[in-house]
């Protein structure tokens, strides 16, 4: 009976391996969303991340949860995504992004990508993304990057 169980286990492993080869790796945008959901999503308060603007090893992501929202600047390291700051409307300006820690050469490309990422959002969602007042430095929380 043992050899038969081993053969079945081997066949299951091979089948799963074949399935995995057919799946594409998650995009960096999906990685940002998964990281944020892993940290903040709760059954009673689902997190929505309606926009992600990627530039270099940084991302500006808009989030909405329980009728409130904001934007967050994240940085990708060798270990994965990490929070830099959380803010609102400030993270949609050159000065705000520079003060948040985004390298100067990435500010203009980030603003352009942010405009693209938020272009299709409703006025309500855009208003919520600007809802967070001020800028708050985040504690470093790491998560494997999904490339």
Phi and psi in degrees as GROMACS dihedral restraints (atoms count N, CA, C in turn):
[ dihedral_restraints ]
;  ai    aj    ak    al  type     phi  dphi    fc
    3     4     5     6     1   -61.7    20    10
    4     5     6     7     1   -46.0    20    10
    6     7     8     9     1   -59.8    20    10
    7     8     9    10     1   -37.2    20    10
    9    10    11    12     1   -64.4    20    10
   10    11    12    13     1   -41.7    20    10
   12    13    14    15     1   -63.5    20    10
   13    14    15    16     1   -39.9    20    10
   15    16    17    18     1   -64.1    20    10
   16    17    18    19     1   -42.9    20    10
   18    19    20    21     1   -62.9    20    10
   19    20    21    22     1   -43.4    20    10
   21    22    23    24     1   -62.0    20    10
   22    23    24    25     1   -42.6    20    10
   24    25    26    27     1   -63.2    20    10
   25    26    27    28     1   -41.5    20    10
   27    28    29    30     1   -63.3    20    10
   28    29    30    31     1   -42.1    20    10
   30    31    32    33     1   -64.5    20    10
   31    32    33    34     1   -40.4    20    10
   33    34    35    36     1   -63.3    20    10
   34    35    36    37     1   -43.7    20    10
   36    37    38    39     1   -62.1    20    10
   37    38    39    40     1   -42.1    20    10
   39    40    41    42     1   -64.7    20    10
   40    41    42    43     1   -40.3    20    10
   42    43    44    45     1   -64.1    20    10
   43    44    45    46     1   -43.6    20    10
   45    46    47    48     1   -64.7    20    10
   46    47    48    49     1   -38.9    20    10
   48    49    50    51     1   -61.6    20    10
   49    50    51    52     1   -41.9    20    10
   51    52    53    54     1   -63.9    20    10
   52    53    54    55     1   -39.2    20    10
   54    55    56    57     1   -64.6    20    10
   55    56    57    58     1   -41.4    20    10
   57    58    59    60     1   -65.6    20    10
   58    59    60    61     1   -35.8    20    10
   60    61    62    63     1   -63.9    20    10
   61    62    63    64     1   -27.1    20    10
   63    64    65    66     1   -83.7    20    10
   64    65    66    67     1    -5.7    20    10
   66    67    68    69     1  -100.2    20    10
   67    68    69    70     1   137.3    20    10
   69    70    71    72     1   -80.9    20    10
   70    71    72    73     1   149.0    20    10
   72    73    74    75     1   -65.3    20    10
   73    74    75    76     1   150.8    20    10
   75    76    77    78     1   -66.6    20    10
   76    77    78    79     1   146.6    20    10
   78    79    80    81     1   -75.0    20    10
   79    80    81    82     1   164.7    20    10
   81    82    83    84     1   -61.0    20    10
   82    83    84    85     1   -36.8    20    10
   84    85    86    87     1   -61.5    20    10
   85    86    87    88     1   -45.0    20    10
   87    88    89    90     1   -64.2    20    10
   88    89    90    91     1   -35.2    20    10
   90    91    92    93     1   -63.3    20    10
   91    92    93    94     1   -41.1    20    10
   93    94    95    96     1   -62.6    20    10
   94    95    96    97     1   -47.4    20    10
   96    97    98    99     1   -61.3    20    10
   97    98    99   100     1   -43.9    20    10
   99   100   101   102     1   -65.2    20    10
  100   101   102   103     1   -41.1    20    10
  102   103   104   105     1   -60.8    20    10
  103   104   105   106     1   -49.5    20    10
  105   106   107   108     1   -64.1    20    10
  106   107   108   109     1   -42.0    20    10
  108   109   110   111     1   -63.7    20    10
  109   110   111   112     1   -38.7    20    10
  111   112   113   114     1   -62.9    20    10
  112   113   114   115     1   -29.6    20    10
  114   115   116   117     1   -87.1    20    10
  115   116   117   118     1   -43.4    20    10
  117   118   119   120     1  -111.6    20    10
  118   119   120   121     1   -20.3    20    10
  120   121   122   123     1   -67.7    20    10
  121   122   123   124     1   134.9    20    10
  123   124   125   126     1  -135.8    20    10
  124   125   126   127     1   150.4    20    10
  126   127   128   129     1   -55.4    20    10
  127   128   129   130     1   -36.8    20    10
  129   130   131   132     1   -87.5    20    10
  130   131   132   133     1    -7.8    20    10
  132   133   134   135     1  -148.2    20    10
  133   134   135   136     1    84.3    20    10
  135   136   137   138     1   -69.8    20    10
  136   137   138   139     1   138.9    20    10
  138   139   140   141     1   -94.0    20    10
  139   140   141   142     1   131.5    20    10
  141   142   143   144     1  -110.7    20    10
  142   143   144   145     1   137.8    20    10
  144   145   146   147     1  -122.4    20    10
  145   146   147   148     1    85.5    20    10
  147   148   149   150     1   -76.1    20    10
  148   149   150   151     1   -14.5    20    10
  150   151   152   153     1  -144.6    20    10
  151   152   153   154     1   140.3    20    10
  153   154   155   156     1  -139.1    20    10
  154   155   156   157     1   122.0    20    10
  156   157   158   159     1  -114.1    20    10
  157   158   159   160     1   115.9    20    10
  159   160   161   162     1  -101.6    20    10
  160   161   162   163     1   137.9    20    10
  162   163   164   165     1  -151.2    20    10
  163   164   165   166     1   117.7    20    10
  165   166   167   168     1    58.5    20    10
  166   167   168   169     1  -132.3    20    10
  168   169   170   171     1   -95.6    20    10
  169   170   171   172     1    23.6    20    10
  171   172   173   174     1  -122.7    20    10
  172   173   174   175     1   158.6    20    10
  174   175   176   177     1  -144.8    20    10
  175   176   177   178     1   142.4    20    10
  177   178   179   180     1  -112.6    20    10
  178   179   180   181     1   117.1    20    10
  180   181   182   183     1  -117.7    20    10
  181   182   183   184     1   134.6    20    10
  183   184   185   186     1   -90.9    20    10
  184   185   186   187     1   139.4    20    10
  186   187   188   189     1  -133.3    20    10
  187   188   189   190     1   150.1    20    10
  189   190   191   192     1  -139.0    20    10
  190   191   192   193     1   132.5    20    10
  192   193   194   195     1  -154.1    20    10
  193   194   195   196     1   128.6    20    10
  195   196   197   198     1    51.8    20    10
  196   197   198   199     1    42.6    20    10
  198   199   200   201     1    79.6    20    10
  199   200   201   202     1     6.6    20    10
  201   202   203   204     1  -125.0    20    10
  202   203   204   205     1   163.6    20    10
  204   205   206   207     1  -159.8    20    10
  205   206   207   208     1  -179.2    20    10
  207   208   209   210     1   176.8    20    10
  208   209   210   211     1  -168.6    20    10
  210   211   212   213     1  -128.3    20    10
  211   212   213   214     1   153.9    20    10
  213   214   215   216     1  -135.2    20    10
  214   215   216   217     1   142.8    20    10
  216   217   218   219     1   -97.9    20    10
  217   218   219   220     1   128.0    20    10
  219   220   221   222     1  -121.2    20    10
  220   221   222   223     1   155.7    20    10
  222   223   224   225     1  -128.8    20    10
  223   224   225   226     1   138.2    20    10
  225   226   227   228     1   -95.3    20    10
  226   227   228   229     1   128.0    20    10
  228   229   230   231     1  -115.6    20    10
  229   230   231   232     1  -176.2    20    10
  231   232   233   234     1   -62.0    20    10
  232   233   234   235     1   -28.0    20    10
  234   235   236   237     1   -84.3    20    10
  235   236   237   238     1   -22.5    20    10
  237   238   239   240     1   141.0    20    10
  238   239   240   241     1  -162.6    20    10
  240   241   242   243     1   -79.1    20    10
  241   242   243   244     1   144.1    20    10
  243   244   245   246     1  -136.7    20    10
  244   245   246   247     1   144.6    20    10
  246   247   248   249     1   -75.2    20    10
  247   248   249   250     1   141.2    20    10
  249   250   251   252     1  -107.0    20    10
  250   251   252   253     1   -64.0    20    10
  252   253   254   255     1  -142.6    20    10
  253   254   255   256     1   159.8    20    10
  255   256   257   258     1  -118.2    20    10
  256   257   258   259     1   139.4    20    10
  258   259   260   261     1  -159.5    20    10
  259   260   261   262     1  -161.2    20    10
  261   262   263   264     1  -135.1    20    10
  262   263   264   265     1  -114.0    20    10
  264   265   266   267     1   -62.4    20    10
  265   266   267   268     1   -28.8    20    10
  267   268   269   270     1   -58.2    20    10
  268   269   270   271     1   -32.3    20    10
  270   271   272   273     1   -83.4    20    10
  271   272   273   274     1    16.1    20    10
  273   274   275   276     1  -118.4    20    10
  274   275   276   277     1    15.7    20    10
  276   277   278   279     1  -126.1    20    10
  277   278   279   280     1   155.8    20    10
  279   280   281   282     1   -59.1    20    10
  280   281   282   283     1   -49.2    20    10
  282   283   284   285     1   -62.0    20    10
  283   284   285   286     1   -42.3    20    10
  285   286   287   288     1   -64.3    20    10
  286   287   288   289     1   -40.8    20    10
  288   289   290   291     1   -69.2    20    10
  289   290   291   292     1   -38.8    20    10
  291   292   293   294     1   -64.6    20    10
  292   293   294   295     1   -46.0    20    10
  294   295   296   297     1   -64.3    20    10
  295   296   297   298     1   -28.8    20    10
  297   298   299   300     1   -74.4    20    10
  298   299   300   301     1   -17.2    20    10
  300   301   302   303     1   115.2    20    10
  301   302   303   304     1     4.9    20    10
  303   304   305   306     1   -73.4    20    10
  304   305   306   307     1   129.2    20    10
  306   307   308   309     1   -55.7    20    10
  307   308   309   310     1   141.8    20    10
  309   310   311   312     1   -53.7    20    10
  310   311   312   313     1   -38.8    20    10
  312   313   314   315     1   -70.8    20    10
  313   314   315   316     1   -12.9    20    10
  315   316   317   318     1  -100.1    20    10
  316   317   318   319     1    -7.3    20    10
  318   319   320   321     1   -62.5    20    10
  319   320   321   322     1   -53.3    20    10
  321   322   323   324     1   -64.5    20    10
  322   323   324   325     1   -45.6    20    10
  324   325   326   327     1   -60.7    20    10
  325   326   327   328     1   -35.3    20    10
  327   328   329   330     1   -65.6    20    10
  328   329   330   331     1   -42.3    20    10
  330   331   332   333     1   -63.1    20    10
  331   332   333   334     1   -39.3    20    10
  333   334   335   336     1   -65.9    20    10
  334   335   336   337     1   -44.0    20    10
  336   337   338   339     1   -68.8    20    10
  337   338   339   340     1   -35.0    20    10
  339   340   341   342     1   -64.7    20    10
  340   341   342   343     1   -42.2    20    10
  342   343   344   345     1   -60.4    20    10
  343   344   345   346     1   -42.0    20    10
  345   346   347   348     1   -64.3    20    10
  346   347   348   349     1   -45.2    20    10
  348   349   350   351     1   -64.9    20    10
  349   350   351   352     1   -31.9    20    10
  351   352   353   354     1   -98.0    20    10
  352   353   354   355     1    -1.8    20    10
  354   355   356   357     1   -58.7    20    10
  355   356   357   358     1   -37.3    20    10
  357   358   359   360     1   -92.5    20    10
  358   359   360   361     1     5.0    20    10
  360   361   362   363     1   -79.5    20    10
  361   362   363   364     1   152.2    20    10
  363   364   365   366     1   -70.9    20    10
  364   365   366   367     1   161.8    20    10
  366   367   368   369     1   -61.6    20    10
  367   368   369   370     1   -35.0    20    10
  369   370   371   372     1   -63.9    20    10
  370   371   372   373     1   -49.5    20    10
  372   373   374   375     1   -62.4    20    10
  373   374   375   376     1   -43.1    20    10
  375   376   377   378     1   -60.1    20    10
  376   377   378   379     1   -39.8    20    10
  378   379   380   381     1   -63.0    20    10
  379   380   381   382     1   -40.9    20    10
  381   382   383   384     1   -66.7    20    10
  382   383   384   385     1   -36.2    20    10
  384   385   386   387     1   -65.0    20    10
  385   386   387   388     1   -26.4    20    10
  387   388   389   390     1   -91.8    20    10
  388   389   390   391     1     2.6    20    10
  390   391   392   393     1   -68.6    20    10
  391   392   393   394     1   -34.3    20    10
  393   394   395   396     1   -66.7    20    10
  394   395   396   397     1   126.1    20    10
  396   397   398   399     1   -94.6    20    10
  397   398   399   400     1   132.6    20    10
  399   400   401   402     1    79.2    20    10
  400   401   402   403     1  -169.4    20    10
  402   403   404   405     1  -131.9    20    10
  403   404   405   406     1   132.1    20    10
  405   406   407   408     1  -122.3    20    10
  406   407   408   409     1   123.4    20    10
  408   409   410   411     1   -68.3    20    10
  409   410   411   412     1   134.0    20    10
  411   412   413   414     1   -96.5    20    10
  412   413   414   415     1   148.7    20    10
  414   415   416   417     1   -68.6    20    10
  415   416   417   418     1   146.4    20    10
  417   418   419   420     1   -69.2    20    10
  418   419   420   421     1   121.7    20    10
  420   421   422   423     1  -128.7    20    10
  421   422   423   424     1   120.9    20    10
  423   424   425   426     1  -104.2    20    10
  424   425   426   427     1   158.4    20    10
  426   427   428   429     1  -157.5    20    10
  427   428   429   430     1   142.3    20    10
  429   430   431   432     1   -56.7    20    10
  430   431   432   433     1   132.6    20    10
  432   433   434   435     1   -68.6    20    10
  433   434   435   436     1   143.2    20    10
  435   436   437   438     1  -111.8    20    10
  436   437   438   439     1   103.4    20    10
